[in-house]
Every structure is written in C-alpha cells, then in structure tokens.
C-alpha cells in the first residue's frame, strides 16, 4: 500500500494547526503546518505537499491568494476551510470548500478518499 500523501495545513491559529497535524499524523499521514502565506510558500517549495488545507483568512492574505501563488507547484488536492458561508468563496479555485467548525475525523476520511495517489 502506498504511503498517504503529504499534507500542508495553513491556519493562523496555533491550536487549530496543532489539531490538524495531530489528527492527520494519528491517521498515518505526514503533515506540516504554516501560520501564513509566507511560511506556506516556503514549505510548498521545500516539501511539495500533495494536499493543501488552507484557512480563508490569513494574516498576510487569503487562502485563495495562497493558491494563486502556487500555480507552478499546486498540490493535487486543495481544500479551503472558512468561517464564512460557502457561497462567498465558492468561486475559488479550490477542489473543496468546508465551513468551520471542521470535524477532523470526517476531514481525514475525506482526504484519504479524495487525495490522488502519489
């Protein structure tokens, strides 16, 4: 069985980042986290994650802006998580848009089912 795809979580809330990483690592994924677009860009260039999970509101822009900056190194599965109503960001280029609060067990299952094999 191939390893689960590497995941990058981008959220400005430290506790939320830790919850994402803990949930994915407990499920056997390799997960890293960033607090901003700047941190995420460095990790995307370095780690080339297959899955990106980004909060909509970040201290230096939006999750949608982050995805635009990843044009040449776009992860295969991109999920936007937002506290706003889904329709406000539905036109984004993300594969999925989830509304907070996130059920981590469902998210892990969703990533396992939808993430392309490496």
Beta strands, then each sheet from edge to edge (+ up, - down):
strand 1: 7-10
strand 2: 31-34
strand 3: 51-55
strand 4: 57-58
strand 5: 61-62
strand 6: 77-82
strand 7: 96-99
sheet 1: 2+ 1+ 3+ 6+ 7+
sheet 2: 4+ 5-
end
